[in-house]
C-alpha cells in the first residue's frame, strides 16, 4: 500500500539579499564611503578621502558572495484542506498452516513485513520483519511452541541492523492424564515454561547514532590578538558516531502453574519470572569519559540489568443457588531489579554507584537534629554551597563520607526504594442476589519511595503547606518540621521530602439493579435496563502528603502532580 498527498519542492540558487544592499552593516559586499571634508581637488589621490566599509581588524581578504545555494526541501502544500505530507509504503504477506493427525495437532505461521516511511523532506525510515511460529500438541496433554523473529532496523549500522530473536514454550496439562481421571475434583492442572530472547530498537538519541555527523557553519578565531572571525563556513564533526551500536536484548524465563478444583470453586495461578537485559544503550552524557575527550562521547551498549519476580492469583467462585453467587480474586505481585553495570566511575564511593542498586534508587542528603542555636550553626560541618546562609531551625546535615564538608555530589547515600513499587496487591469481592449485584476492588502497594516537594514561600509567594504546622522554634525544639522562612536560601532539609509512598485505597465500588427479565421490560422493546451507582478512589491511606500515587509523573518537584480525583457516578444502562 502507498500513501501520498500534495507536496511542493523548493531550493536551488538564490540571491543573497545583502548583496543588493551594500550600505548595510551586515553586507558581504564592500562599499565606498566618501569623506567630503578631506577632499582638496580633482588631482587628489582618492584613497585620501575615501574608505572601504565595513572596517574590520580581521586578517583576510574580501569575499563577494552575491549568490548562494539553498538546500532542496519538500514542504507541505500550503492549501486549505490538506493533511501534513507523508509517504508510506508497506509490504506484508502471511501464510498459515493447520492440520490434525489423529491425536496430533500441528500449526505454523509465517509473516513478512517491510515498511518505508517519510514525512516532508526527511530521509526515509525503514523497518523489516520476518516472523514465524510453530505449535504442536499431543492429545491436549503435551504442548510445544516455538517462535522466531528476524528483525531489521535502520537504527543500527551495517552488520548490526538485523538480529534473530527466538523463543520456546513447553506445557504439560497434567489434568488430562489418565492417572488423574479418578480425581474428578481436579478441573485443570497445568505446568508451563517459556524462555525467549527479545530485542528493542527504540533507543533514544535520534537517528544514525552509528555514524559520525557533521554540521555546516562555524568560525575560527584568527589570532589571540584580535577578535576577528573568519568569514569561511566549514564542516565540523558535531556528533561522534559509534558503528557498534546494536539491539538491546533481554533473555526472559517464565515458570508457571495453573490449578482449578471443585468445578471452578477455587483457582490458583503462580508465575515466577526472570529477565536479564544486556546491551542497554547508554547516552554519551551518562558515560564515564574524562573531560579531556573534548566532545560528547558516543552512545554505547554498556548497560546490564537483572530482574526477577513472581505473580500469584487466587480465585473463588461459588454459586450457592439460582439466585445467589459470591466471587473474589486476589492478585499479588513482587518485582525487583538490580543494575549490574552502568559505567560507574571506578574510584567512586560504592554507595554512589548505580551498580548493585535498583533502577531509580532514591538518594539524598540525610538530616539529623535541628540547629537549635547559633553555636550549633557555627560548630556544624560546612556545606559546599551557601554555608553562610545556615540558620537555626534548619536540619544539621550528615557528612556521610566524613571528609569535613557536605557535598550534594558525595554525601547522598541510598534511602528507601525506587519510585516503582516492589509489591502490589489487588483484591476484588463481588456478590449477586437475584437482580442486585455489588462488588468492591481494593488496591495497595509498598516498598516504594517518592520525592514530593512542598516548598513554603516558594517564588516569594505567601503560601504555607500544612506539613509546617508543627514547626521548630526556640520553645519547640522537638518539632516535626523545619522553620519556614520567606526569601531564605540554602534550607538544610536533607531527606525531609522523601516519603514512604506505600498506600492502600478502595479503587472501585459499585451497586446495581437490573430490570432485565421483567414483563413490562419485554413489552416495551427494551432488551436491557440497569441502574447503578459506583465510585472511584473512595478511600485512600498513605504516608504521602496527598493522594498522588497514580498521577505522579516525576515532573516538576515544586509544582508536584495533580491529586487523584474521587468520583461518584449514578447512571443507567439501556439497550433496545
SULWOHU-V718462 format. One record per residue. N is the residue number from 0. SS is DSSP state (H for helix, E for strand, L for the rest). Layout:
BEGIN
N	SS
N	SS
END
This chain:
BEGIN
0	L
1	E
2	E
3	L
4	L
5	L
6	E
7	E
8	E
9	E
10	E
11	E
12	E
13	E
14	E
15	L
16	H
17	H
18	H
19	H
20	L
21	L
22	L
23	L
24	L
25	L
26	L
27	L
28	L
29	L
30	E
31	E
32	E
33	E
34	L
35	H
36	H
37	H
38	L
39	L
40	L
41	L
42	L
43	L
44	L
45	H
46	H
47	H
48	L
49	E
50	E
51	E
52	E
53	L
54	L
55	L
56	L
57	L
58	L
59	L
60	L
61	L
62	L
63	L
64	L
65	L
66	E
67	E
68	E
69	E
70	E
71	E
72	E
73	E
74	E
75	E
76	L
77	L
78	L
79	L
80	L
81	L
82	L
83	L
84	L
85	E
86	E
87	E
88	E
89	E
90	E
91	E
92	E
93	E
94	E
95	E
96	E
97	E
98	E
99	E
100	E
101	L
102	L
103	E
104	E
105	E
106	E
107	E
108	E
109	E
110	E
111	E
112	E
113	E
114	E
115	E
116	E
117	E
118	E
119	L
120	L
121	L
122	L
123	L
124	E
125	E
126	E
127	E
128	E
129	E
130	E
131	E
132	E
133	E
134	E
135	E
136	E
137	E
138	L
139	L
140	L
141	E
142	E
143	E
144	E
145	E
146	E
147	E
148	E
149	E
150	E
151	E
152	E
153	L
154	L
155	L
156	L
157	L
158	L
159	L
160	L
161	E
162	E
163	E
164	E
165	E
166	E
167	E
168	E
169	E
170	E
171	E
172	E
173	H
174	H
175	H
176	L
177	H
178	H
179	H
180	L
181	L
182	L
183	L
184	L
185	E
186	E
187	E
188	E
189	E
190	E
191	E
192	E
193	E
194	E
195	E
196	E
197	E
198	E
199	E
200	L
201	L
202	L
203	L
204	L
205	L
206	L
207	L
208	L
209	L
210	L
211	L
212	E
213	E
214	E
215	E
216	L
217	L
218	L
219	L
220	E
221	L
222	L
223	L
224	L
225	L
226	L
227	L
228	E
229	L
230	L
231	L
232	L
233	L
234	E
235	E
236	E
237	E
238	E
239	L
240	L
241	L
242	L
243	L
244	L
245	L
246	L
247	E
248	E
249	E
250	E
251	E
252	E
253	E
254	E
255	E
256	E
257	E
258	E
259	E
260	E
261	L
262	L
263	L
264	L
265	E
266	E
267	E
268	E
269	E
270	E
271	E
272	E
273	E
274	E
275	E
276	E
277	E
278	E
279	E
280	E
281	E
282	L
283	H
284	H
285	H
286	L
287	L
288	L
289	L
290	H
291	H
292	H
293	L
294	L
295	L
296	L
297	L
298	L
299	E
300	E
301	E
302	E
303	E
304	E
305	E
306	E
307	E
308	E
309	E
310	E
311	E
312	E
313	E
314	E
315	E
316	E
317	E
318	E
319	L
320	L
321	L
322	L
323	E
324	E
325	E
326	E
327	E
328	E
329	E
330	E
331	E
332	E
333	E
334	E
335	E
336	E
337	E
338	E
339	E
340	E
341	L
342	L
343	L
344	L
345	L
346	L
347	L
348	L
349	H
350	H
351	H
352	L
353	L
354	L
355	L
356	L
357	L
358	L
359	L
360	L
361	L
362	E
363	E
364	L
365	L
366	E
367	E
368	E
369	E
370	L
371	L
372	L
373	H
374	H
375	H
376	H
377	H
378	L
379	L
380	L
381	L
382	E
383	L
384	L
385	L
386	H
387	H
388	H
389	L
390	L
391	L
392	L
393	L
394	E
395	E
396	E
397	L
398	L
399	L
400	L
401	L
402	L
403	L
404	L
405	E
406	L
407	L
408	L
409	L
410	L
411	L
412	E
413	E
414	L
415	L
416	L
417	L
418	L
419	L
420	L
421	L
422	E
423	E
424	E
425	E
426	E
427	E
428	E
429	E
430	E
431	E
432	E
433	L
434	L
435	E
436	E
437	E
438	E
439	E
440	E
441	E
442	E
443	E
444	E
445	E
446	L
447	L
448	E
449	E
450	E
451	L
452	L
453	L
454	L
455	L
456	L
457	H
458	H
459	H
460	L
461	L
462	L
463	L
464	L
465	H
466	H
467	H
468	L
469	L
470	E
471	L
472	E
473	L
474	L
475	E
476	L
477	L
478	L
479	L
480	E
481	L
482	L
483	L
484	L
485	L
486	L
487	L
488	L
489	L
490	L
491	L
492	L
493	L
494	L
495	L
496	L
497	E
498	E
499	E
500	L
501	L
502	E
503	E
504	E
505	E
506	E
507	E
508	E
509	E
510	E
511	E
512	E
513	E
514	L
515	L
516	L
517	L
518	H
519	H
520	H
521	H
522	H
523	L
524	L
525	L
526	L
527	E
528	E
529	E
530	E
531	E
532	E
533	E
534	E
535	E
536	E
537	E
538	E
539	E
540	E
541	E
542	L
543	L
544	L
545	L
546	L
547	L
548	L
549	L
550	L
551	L
552	L
553	L
554	L
555	L
556	L
557	L
558	L
559	L
560	L
561	L
562	L
563	L
564	L
565	L
566	E
567	E
568	E
569	E
570	E
571	E
572	E
573	E
574	E
575	L
END
